[in-house]
Structure formats: C-alpha cells, structure tokens
C-alpha cells in the first residue's frame, strides 16, 4: 500500500483490495495449472535435448584433442570448466525445485510437478523464495539471483575477450518494469512473488533451459577457436612418397603422389611425362591413366623389368576454386631396381667352428637391418638382431644361412650363403715360456723352478678361446732310469716339483700325455714338450 497518512476509509479500501486479490489468486483454474504442467514437461524434455547436443560438442572436443593436443588443450580445458559450471548450476536449481515441492506437499520423495497435490499453493513458495518483504527478498530467490549472475560471469570468463561481444547468454537478473505497478521491481519479486507453485517450478525449469542454452553458446564459441574442420596452408608443393626406393626385380614399386596439403573431396589430375620446369607443361607424350586418384591421393604401381635407376616425373594439376582453371605442380622422383642379393659376412673367419660363438654380419643393400630374418639350415643355431648375429654349430661338414626380408608386408628370400664347419684346432702346450712347437728345447733352471705348471695356448687363431689343462705326466732320467709323476691339473704336483729341483744341468725331462678341456667341454690330448735344463 502507499505510504503516508491515510484516513480510516482509505485504510478500509486498501484492506478490501488485498482480500480481493487474495481471493482471485486462490481461484486459479485447474486448466491453467494443467497448462503449467504441460509447459514444464516440455521444458524438461528440452533440457535433456540440450544436454545431448552439448555432449556431441564435447565429443568433438575430445576428437580434436587427439588430433592436435597442443593446439586444442587450452580450449578443451575451458570447455570442461564450462561443463562443470553448468552441471553445478542446473543441479542447484533442480534441488531447489524438489525442495519447493516437498515443502508444499510435505512428502520427502516428491520430485515431479505432475504428482503435486497443492499445485495452486502460493503461500509457502513465496515465503521460501521471497521472504516477508517482496521489495527486499531474503529467501532462496535472492541466492538464486546471485548464483545466476556468478554463473554468467564465469561462463563469459572462459571466452576470449575479443569474442565476448558476439555472445548473448541471456540469464538476465536486472530489475524490470512492472506495468501493473507502474514502477521497476526486483527480479526476484517479478519472477516468484505470489505465484502458485506450478508457475514457480515452470519458471525454474525455464532457467535450467537458459543455463543449458548459455552452456551451448559458450562451448560452440570455444570450438570455433580451434577450427579443426578446416586446414589452412600458405604453401602447396608436390610430393611423391614411395614405400621403398629400392625394388627387387619381380616386385612392385609403390608410390603415393599428392600435393601436400590436399583435399579429400577434390581430386587432382596426375600426368606422367617429362616436365618443362619453365612452362610447367609435359614435353612429349602424356600418360594420364597410370595414376589412379582417390580422396586426393594418387596411387602409382610399376614392376621394373631391369636393374638400375628408374625415374618418374610429371605434373599434379589442381583445380583453382576461384575460376575452375588448373594450377600445375611438377614432381620428380627415382628408385633403384636390383636383383635379390644377400650379403653374409663372417666377422673373423670363412668357416664356422664347432662349439664356439661365431660372429657374423648379415645385410641386404637397400633393406633396413631390422627387416631381415636370417635362419640356419644344418646342425646349429643363429641368434641376434639388426644385422649382428652369432652362429653356433654342432657338427659338419657345412651349414647354410638363409636370409629373408620383410617387403610390402610379406617375407621374401634374399639369398643364401654356405659355410664349412670345422673343429677348433688344438692348442699348443707350454711350460716355463717354452712351447712344444719351439725349434730349440733348452730351458734355464731358473725358468724351470719358477714355472707353476703346464698351460695350453692358441697360436695364430682369431678367436679368443681358452683351453684348460686337466692333467699331464712329467718324466725325468734318474740314476739311468725313467721316473714318471702325474698331475691331475695344470699345476705341478709336489712330486713333480721335487723331480725338477733335483735335476742337474744337462738333464732332460719330458712333459707328455697333456690333456686339455675345450670350450665345447670335450677332452683332447695334445703334444707335450721335450726339454733340456741348462
């Protein structure tokens, strides 16, 4: 009512007006209440549709991020922030709707306007949303207004500043002019004061709709910033990309010929022939059928019939979108055609030795080492990778290395190499610096007494092999008779040492029946030494 001093009559008239207004409000027809239910149901379905459409945009963000993480990540993160802001805001409003309905009907589980019994109740909703004074709302509508303002500001904060002027997010919470009261009223008062609850729920559903719509506008604005659907290039250049520039006779040469940056919806023309680089034209005969073009990429296949360099050149003709004329881009490339040729190189010898690691290099010109797969035919095995292998053989007289290579998804034979198989040669027995192969057999007594025992040495052999002496016999002449002592290892036994200590200058001694164990575990008997002490 108006302020100032009033007469008793004016007070009576004002009171009657309030009562009449209340009576009219209580007389809301059933048809109007049902209309609110219909509108609210439609708004809730629209909110679901908005959510589904927004999820499509979020899925597009995910796909774009996989395509270009560095470019898309900043906008993707902002979109995820918008998604959470919207979800939180919509949930707050949904909780407020449920709280209103449960407060009116007193049923804790009620969450659907259609099942609300007191759809025309306006007293409890007004008290909860507005409070006691419509011109100074202190209820939930005031909190809702503040949250909507913060939500709108937060959404705008995710959009680049230069793009904000293009966005109209709605969600207006300013004071509005009331023609009924002929003055401006608070947003809360205008939206919720003295409304039946059916109207309040419908308005809240509409606000959820506005939030979803604002969310869609913002994420669409962010998605436009990454522009993943279009590709921009400042240079066009011709490319001819071959799966391999080294081709075996009988195999196919495979190349993709295209303009880098190409369009999958506008196929270029690809002409083969000798190119005049000045005029960008084909000189002589034009082959326009050998290259099949699909989705902007030309596929060229060819089987070379002879060895040597094979050249390829031509033009890629791309339609100008401005006037439909053609712009030509020259290209040229070459590849080497060769017969299958495996190169198998023994690292140290031209034979393989039984029972030891025989290192071997395997290569094929023009083929990467990791694409080779050698195997061994014969008694033994081959292990290793990337061109470096080890062969171990168990018996002869020969083995064969077969070399395969992965070409075009299949394994092809590159050739074979045969190797002789031999046993490791015997070592040479040595004692006190003297070998059994030395031409002079004289040895100083000091060297004899310092020698710890008999050893086996490999002479003029490229492999670093060790033979272990497992036993030998020592024989000396004593008082005209031969005395022999045995050792069960490489070291001199005490009895053998005593024989040598008592031997006088000019005396002879013999190291015989020298037994050695090789790296393959077998025991061999090798020649001994015939020495004279001086």
Secondary structure in CASP SS format (residue, H / E / C, confidence):
PFRMAT SS
TARGET T0000
AUTHOR 0000-0000-0000
METHOD secondary structure of the structure
MODEL  1
X C 1.00
X C 1.00
X C 1.00
X C 1.00
X C 1.00
X C 1.00
X C 1.00
X H 1.00
X H 1.00
X H 1.00
X H 1.00
X H 1.00
X H 1.00
X H 1.00
X H 1.00
X H 1.00
X H 1.00
X H 1.00
X H 1.00
X H 1.00
X H 1.00
X H 1.00
X H 1.00
X H 1.00
X H 1.00
X H 1.00
X C 1.00
X C 1.00
X C 1.00
X H 1.00
X H 1.00
X H 1.00
X H 1.00
X H 1.00
X H 1.00
X H 1.00
X H 1.00
X H 1.00
X H 1.00
X H 1.00
X H 1.00
X H 1.00
X H 1.00
X H 1.00
X H 1.00
X H 1.00
X H 1.00
X H 1.00
X H 1.00
X H 1.00
X H 1.00
X H 1.00
X H 1.00
X H 1.00
X H 1.00
X H 1.00
X H 1.00
X H 1.00
X H 1.00
X H 1.00
X H 1.00
X H 1.00
X H 1.00
X H 1.00
X H 1.00
X H 1.00
X H 1.00
X C 1.00
X H 1.00
X H 1.00
X H 1.00
X H 1.00
X H 1.00
X H 1.00
X H 1.00
X H 1.00
X H 1.00
X H 1.00
X H 1.00
X H 1.00
X H 1.00
X H 1.00
X H 1.00
X H 1.00
X H 1.00
X H 1.00
X H 1.00
X H 1.00
X H 1.00
X H 1.00
X H 1.00
X H 1.00
X H 1.00
X H 1.00
X H 1.00
X H 1.00
X H 1.00
X H 1.00
X H 1.00
X H 1.00
X H 1.00
X H 1.00
X H 1.00
X H 1.00
X H 1.00
X C 1.00
X C 1.00
X C 1.00
X C 1.00
X C 1.00
X C 1.00
X C 1.00
X H 1.00
X H 1.00
X H 1.00
X C 1.00
X C 1.00
X C 1.00
X C 1.00
X C 1.00
X C 1.00
X C 1.00
X H 1.00
X H 1.00
X H 1.00
X H 1.00
X H 1.00
X H 1.00
X H 1.00
X C 1.00
X C 1.00
X C 1.00
X C 1.00
X C 1.00
X C 1.00
X C 1.00
X C 1.00
X C 1.00
X C 1.00
X H 1.00
X H 1.00
X H 1.00
X H 1.00
X H 1.00
X H 1.00
X H 1.00
X H 1.00
X H 1.00
X H 1.00
X H 1.00
X H 1.00
X H 1.00
X H 1.00
X H 1.00
X H 1.00
X H 1.00
X H 1.00
X C 1.00
X C 1.00
X C 1.00
X H 1.00
X H 1.00
X H 1.00
X H 1.00
X H 1.00
X H 1.00
X C 1.00
X C 1.00
X C 1.00
X C 1.00
X C 1.00
X C 1.00
X C 1.00
X C 1.00
X C 1.00
X E 1.00
X E 1.00
X E 1.00
X C 1.00
X C 1.00
X C 1.00
X C 1.00
X E 1.00
X E 1.00
X E 1.00
X C 1.00
X H 1.00
X H 1.00
X H 1.00
X H 1.00
X H 1.00
X H 1.00
X C 1.00
X C 1.00
X C 1.00
X C 1.00
X H 1.00
X H 1.00
X H 1.00
X H 1.00
X H 1.00
X H 1.00
X H 1.00
X H 1.00
X H 1.00
X H 1.00
X H 1.00
X H 1.00
X H 1.00
X H 1.00
X H 1.00
X H 1.00
X H 1.00
X H 1.00
X H 1.00
X H 1.00
X H 1.00
X H 1.00
X H 1.00
X H 1.00
X H 1.00
X H 1.00
X H 1.00
X H 1.00
X H 1.00
X H 1.00
X C 1.00
X C 1.00
X C 1.00
X C 1.00
X C 1.00
X C 1.00
X C 1.00
X C 1.00
X C 1.00
X C 1.00
X E 1.00
X E 1.00
X E 1.00
X E 1.00
X E 1.00
X E 1.00
X C 1.00
X C 1.00
X C 1.00
X E 1.00
X E 1.00
X E 1.00
X C 1.00
X C 1.00
X C 1.00
X C 1.00
X E 1.00
X E 1.00
X E 1.00
X E 1.00
X E 1.00
X E 1.00
X E 1.00
X E 1.00
X C 1.00
X C 1.00
X C 1.00
X C 1.00
X C 1.00
X C 1.00
X C 1.00
X C 1.00
X E 1.00
X E 1.00
X E 1.00
X E 1.00
X E 1.00
X E 1.00
X E 1.00
X E 1.00
X C 1.00
X C 1.00
X C 1.00
X C 1.00
X E 1.00
X E 1.00
X E 1.00
X E 1.00
X E 1.00
X E 1.00
X E 1.00
X C 1.00
X C 1.00
X C 1.00
X C 1.00
X E 1.00
X E 1.00
X E 1.00
X C 1.00
X C 1.00
X E 1.00
X E 1.00
X E 1.00
X E 1.00
X E 1.00
X E 1.00
X C 1.00
X C 1.00
X C 1.00
X C 1.00
X C 1.00
X E 1.00
X E 1.00
X E 1.00
X E 1.00
X E 1.00
X E 1.00
X E 1.00
X E 1.00
X E 1.00
X E 1.00
X E 1.00
X E 1.00
X C 1.00
X C 1.00
X C 1.00
X C 1.00
X C 1.00
X C 1.00
X E 1.00
X E 1.00
X E 1.00
X E 1.00
X E 1.00
X E 1.00
X E 1.00
X E 1.00
X E 1.00
X E 1.00
X E 1.00
X E 1.00
X E 1.00
X C 1.00
X C 1.00
X C 1.00
X E 1.00
X E 1.00
X E 1.00
X E 1.00
X E 1.00
X C 1.00
X C 1.00
X C 1.00
X C 1.00
X E 1.00
X E 1.00
X E 1.00
X E 1.00
X C 1.00
X C 1.00
X C 1.00
X E 1.00
X E 1.00
X E 1.00
X E 1.00
X E 1.00
X E 1.00
X E 1.00
X C 1.00
X C 1.00
X E 1.00
X C 1.00
X H 1.00
X H 1.00
X H 1.00
X E 1.00
X E 1.00
X E 1.00
X E 1.00
X E 1.00
X E 1.00
X C 1.00
X C 1.00
X E 1.00
X E 1.00
X E 1.00
X E 1.00
X E 1.00
X E 1.00
X C 1.00
X C 1.00
X E 1.00
X E 1.00
X E 1.00
X E 1.00
X E 1.00
X E 1.00
X C 1.00
X C 1.00
X C 1.00
X C 1.00
X E 1.00
X E 1.00
X E 1.00
X E 1.00
X E 1.00
X E 1.00
X E 1.00
X E 1.00
X E 1.00
X E 1.00
X C 1.00
X C 1.00
X E 1.00
X E 1.00
X E 1.00
X E 1.00
X E 1.00
X E 1.00
X E 1.00
X E 1.00
X E 1.00
X E 1.00
X E 1.00
X E 1.00
X E 1.00
X C 1.00
X C 1.00
X C 1.00
X C 1.00
X C 1.00
X E 1.00
X E 1.00
X E 1.00
X E 1.00
X C 1.00
X C 1.00
X E 1.00
X E 1.00
X C 1.00
X C 1.00
X C 1.00
X C 1.00
X C 1.00
X C 1.00
X E 1.00
X E 1.00
X C 1.00
X H 1.00
X H 1.00
X H 1.00
X H 1.00
X H 1.00
X H 1.00
X C 1.00
X C 1.00
X E 1.00
X E 1.00
X E 1.00
X E 1.00
X E 1.00
X C 1.00
X C 1.00
X C 1.00
X C 1.00
X C 1.00
X C 1.00
X C 1.00
X C 1.00
X C 1.00
X C 1.00
X E 1.00
X E 1.00
X E 1.00
X E 1.00
X E 1.00
X E 1.00
X E 1.00
X E 1.00
X E 1.00
X E 1.00
X E 1.00
X C 1.00
X C 1.00
X E 1.00
X E 1.00
X E 1.00
X E 1.00
X E 1.00
X E 1.00
X E 1.00
X C 1.00
X C 1.00
X C 1.00
X E 1.00
X C 1.00
X C 1.00
X H 1.00
X H 1.00
X H 1.00
X H 1.00
X H 1.00
X H 1.00
X H 1.00
X H 1.00
X C 1.00
X C 1.00
X C 1.00
X C 1.00
X C 1.00
X C 1.00
X E 1.00
X E 1.00
X E 1.00
X E 1.00
X E 1.00
X E 1.00
X E 1.00
X E 1.00
X E 1.00
X E 1.00
X C 1.00
X C 1.00
X C 1.00
X C 1.00
X C 1.00
X E 1.00
X E 1.00
X E 1.00
X E 1.00
X C 1.00
X C 1.00
X E 1.00
X E 1.00
X E 1.00
X E 1.00
X E 1.00
X C 1.00
END
